[in-house]
Amino acid sequence: MSSKNYDIVVYGATGFTGQLVAEYLAAHYKADKDLKWAMAGRSLDKLKSVRDAIGAPADTPLIVADASDPATLKAMVDQTKSVITTVGPYQWYGEDLLAACVAGGVDYFDLCGEPVWMRQMIDKHEAAAKASGARIVFSCGFDSVPFELGAFFVQEEAKRVFGATAPRVKGRVRDMRGTLSGGTAASAKATFDAVAKDISLVAILNDAFALTPGFTGPKQPRGNRAAYEEDLGSWAAPFMMALINTRNVHRSNMLMSFPYGKQFIYDEMVLTGAGEKGEANAKKVMAVNAEKTGPNAPKPGEGPSKEERENGRYDLLYVAIAPDGRQVRAGVKGDRDPGYGSTSKMISECAICMLRDTRDVPGGFWTPGAAMQGSLIKRLQDHAGLTFQVET
């Protein structure tokens, strides 16, 4: 690995999210002479244009690589220790790159929220990744870093207060200002299209333990309808990203050798307030969820303005509940819109954390939380505008 030209290659740097990742590295690590990174995409001219637009140094390396040409992907992978890819839907464009990283022992980081494809890739490539030393890390953006780490953080507090982790954790969205990414909408549509063509995939899609091969835990809350939560004093509505986040949290638990226990129950909902207004808001959230993956959903490559990204934010609540009913609570907050501004910072810091802080993690298919745990929390708080706080 020491002979590699680059520490990180940002693949898809001419796309909307990829450009934000490159812009973050160029700005935040400008003075870091030890971090060697490059931009990659299909068009050299577009790469040059993006490089200049984001204010990256004129000598920033540019690599031409195309998802439809595996030879160019291999040539790219051969030059680097790790690849950040924002080129999705991953079930359409991801496997050749992932396979090249597995074969080359190169670390791979994506923004995947496609549980069916993720399970297929784990089944197909995990043994080879363990053998080569490649660390394959899915879901390094808003899905599912804040949620995975929120569960981890509140469980650390549960251990301190209760003397043990809690068998039940609730993840609740208190506030979220920002735009669903076009890539997320496209990935959801691609997944539903794949399931429509192969009905056998429904079982994977509906399985809370789809990403824990060989392990099935207790029945989980479905979270598919509005409900009033007495302990939180609020109505709660379904959260559209729970479909991927809950799967990743259970995989984290398995990868860390079940610190939350094998009877762990976890769900995610959106808090909408108390009384009749809260109930009405919960119903509105359900209606909006349906629109977000419909014909009016944002397209890949589309995204909010810089002002909109910087004015976005999110606020998540984590509640760990002991068997005797006692609770501990923690909040996770982000300072940018979740789908773009915060996501581009999170995936960048995931790659740097693995490169610098958690080098001893062995090869295999990982979640960010299981692989990097407290090291990633520290890095996100120090660099990426996230906060993790115990609440009373």
N, C-alpha and C positions, 0 to 999 in steps of 0.2 A: 504493500500500500504506500510505502514511502516514496516510490517512484512516480506516483500520480502527479499530474500537473495541477489539479484543482482539488480543493476541499469539498466544494459544492458547485454543482451545475444546476441552474434554474431552467428547467425545460418547460417551454410554453411561455417564454418571457415576452412574446409579442401579444399574448392574450390579455384580457382585462386584469384578471387576478395575478397572472404571472408577472405582468408589468409592475404591479404593486409590490410583489415580493422582491423583484430586482431593485425597485426604488428604495425599499426599506433597507436592503443590504448596502446599497450605494451610500445612503445617507447615514445610517446608524453605525456602520462599520468602516466608514471612510478612513479613519485614522488607524485602523487595525491592519497593520502590514502583514500579520501572520495568517490572515484569512484570505485564501486564494479562491476566487469564485469566477464563474463564467455564465454567460447567457446563451441559451439555445432555443432554436425554433426552426420553422420551415424555410424562412426567407431571410437571406443575409441583409438585404436592403431594409426590411422591416426591423431587424435586430439593430441595425445601425441607427435607424430613426428613433427607436425606443431608447437606446443607450443615450442618445443626445437629449431626448425629451426629458428623461428622468435625472439628468445631470450626473450620470455615471462617468468615471474617467474615460478619456478617449482611447486608452489602451485596455479597456475592459475586454477580455477575450470573448469572441462570438463563435458559436458552433452551429453549423447547419445540420439539423436532424429532423426526420419526418417519421411520424407514427406508421406510415404506410411502407416504410423502407427499413426493415429490421437491421440491415447492414449499417445504416447511419446511426441507429440507436446503439448498436454494439460499439461502434467507433467512439461515440460520445461517452458511453459508460466506461470504456477502457481508460479514459483520461482522468477519471475523478474518483474520490473516496465516497461521495454521496450524490444523489440526485433528488431534487425537489421537483415534482411534476404537478402542474396545474391543468394538464390536458385531459379533460373528461368529456362525456361520461367515460369512466375507466373501463366499463364493460365493453365499450366500443374501441377505445384507443390505448388501453393500459397494459394488456398482458405481455406484449412483446417487450416492452421496456422493463416490466417487472421481471420477466424471465431472464433478460440480459443482466439485470442487477443480481439476481440469484446466482446465475452461472459465474459471474465475475466476482462474487463476494463483496459487492458494492451496496452501501446503504441506500434505502429508497424511502421517500416521504411523500405522501399524497394527501388529498382532501376528500377521500372517498367516503360517501355515505350510502353505498350500494351493498347491503348485507348479503344478497344472493351471490353477487360476483366475488365478494370478499371470502365467503365460505368456499366457493369453488377454487379460488386461488390458494387458500390455506390447504385444502385437500390435495391439490395438485403439486404445490411447490414447497411446502414447509420442510419436508425432509431434506431437500436439496439446499434450502437456505441454511438450515442448521449445519449441514456439512461444509458449505462454502464460507460461512461466517457472515453472510449478508443479513443485515437487520432490516426487515420489511415492516414499515410503520404506516399503517392506514390512519385515516381520520385525524389529521393533524391541524384542523381548523376549528371553527365554531362547533362543527360536529367532528370530534366530540371532546375536545380538550377541556373546556371549562367544566363540563359535566362529569367526566371521568375524575378530574382532579378535585372537583367539589366533593364527590363521594369519598375520595381518599382523605381529603382534609378534614371533613367532619368526622370520619371514622378515627382519625388520629386524636381528635378531641374527645370522642367517645371513650377511647382507651384510657385517656387521662382522667376523665370524670367517672366513668362507670367501672373502670378496671378491665374492660373488654370491649371489642367492637360490637356494634348494634346489629341485630338480625334484620332490621327494617330501616330503610332510608328513603325519605321522600326528596325528590328534586323538583323545585317549583320555580317557574319563571315569574318574577315580580314585575319586571319592566324590560322591554326590548324595543329600541328605536333604531330602525334601519331597514335595509332592503334585503329580501331573499336573493341570493345570487342566482344569476342565469344558469350557472353550472349546476347548482343544487336542483333547480327546477328541471333541467334537462336530464339529470341523473335519475330523479324520481320518475319522470316519464319513461326513460329507457328501461328502468326496472319493471314498471307496470306493463310495458310492451313485451318484455321478455317473458313475464309470467303469463301474459295472455297467449303467447305462442306455446308455452310449455307449462301446463297446469300443475305438473309435479313440483314446480318451484314454489307454489303457494305455501307448501309445508315449511320451507325454509324461511320464507318471508314472514310468516306468522309465528315463528318459533322464537321465544325470548332467549333461548339458548342456542340460536343458530350458529354463533361464533365460538361455542365451547364444545368442539367435537369430542364425543365420548362422555360428556357430562350433561345431565339434565337436572335442574334444581326444582324447587317447589313452584306451584302455580303462581303466576304473577298477575297483578292488576292489569286489566286491559286498557284502561285509560282512554276509552273511545267515546265517552259521553260526559256531559256536564254533571258535576256533583258538588254538593256542599260539604266542606270539610270543617267539622266542629273544632278540631284542635287548632286550626289556623284561622278560624273565624272568617272564612272567605269561600266564595264559589270558585271552582276550578274547571277549566276547559281542556280538551285534548290538546297536546302539543305535537305538531306535525313531525318534529325531529326526534321525538321519543323512539320512533321505529328503529333508528340507528344508534342513538345514544345509549339506550338501555342494553342493547346487545353488546356494545363496547364495554360498558361498566361490568357486565357479567364476565366478559372475556378477561378483563383486568383482574377480577377476583380470582379467576382460575389460574392465570399466568403468575400471580403472586402467591400461589399455593393456598388459596381460600382464606385469607385473613379475615374476611367478612363472614365466614362460615359457609357451609354447603346448603343451608336453609335460608340464605339471604334473599330478601324481597326488596325490589327497587322499582320505582316508577317516576314518571315526569308528567307534570301538568302545568297549565298557565293559570295563575291566580288572577281573578277578575273582580274581586271585591265582595262586599257583603250585601245582603238584602236583595230587593227586586232588581235594583240596578246591576248588582253583581251577576245575578242570574241572566239578565238580558245581555250583559257583556259576554258572558260565557257562550251564549248562543251565537252572538256575532262572531266570536273567534272561530267557532265551528264553520260558519259560512265563509269566512275569509280563508280558512285553510283549504277549502275546496277550490277557491279561485286561484290560489298560488301555484297550483300545478295544472291549471286549465290553459285555454288558448291565449289568455292575456298575460301569462307568466313571462318574466324577463327571459330573454334569449341569451345563450352563452356568448360572452364577449361584451354584453351590455352591463352597465352598472351605474351607480349613483355618482354625482359630482364629488369633488374633493370636499366641498362645504358640507354636503349631505353625509359623507363618510365621517367627517370630523365631528359633526353634531350628533352622530349616533351613539348608542350606549346599550348596555344590558346589565341586568341585576338579577342574580339567581339566589334562591334560598335553598339551603340543605338542612334537613331535619333528620337526625339520627334518634331512633326510638328504642329504648331498652325494653327487655321483656316485662319489667315492672311498670312501664309507662313513662318513666322519666325521659326527658328530651335534652339534647344539645343541638344548637343551631349554628350555622355558619353561612356567611354571604360571600358570593363570588361576583365581582363586578369588572366590566371592561369599558375602556374609555373611547371606543370607536364603534361604528356600526359593525354588527357581528359578522355579516357575510363577506365583507371585503376588508375594511380598515383593520379590524382586529384579527381576522383570519390570516392576512398576509404577514402580520407580525408573529403570530403563533407558529405557523409552519416554519418560518425562518429560524425562530429560536429553538424549535424542536430539533432541527438539523444541527444547529451549533451546540446544543446541549449534548446530543449524542456524540458529536465529534470531540468535545472538550471535557465534558463533566461525567459522562457515563460510558467511558470507552470499554469497560469490561463486560458490558452486556453481550451475551453470546448471540450467534446467528439464530434466526427464526422469525416468525411473524408476531409482531408486538403491537400493543396499544401504546400510545405515548405515556399514559399514566403508569402503566405497569413497568415500562422500561426505565422511566426517568424519575418518577415519583416526586419526592421533595426537591430534587435538583431542578426539575422543570418548573415547579411552583416558584422557587427563588428566582430563576432566570426570567420568568414571565412578569414577576413583580418588579424586578430590577430594570427590565428593558422594554416590556411589551404593553404596559398600561393596565395590567390586571391587578386586582387586589383580592386577597383571601383573608377573611376576618371572622373570628369567633364572635357570635352575637349572644346577648343575654336577654 
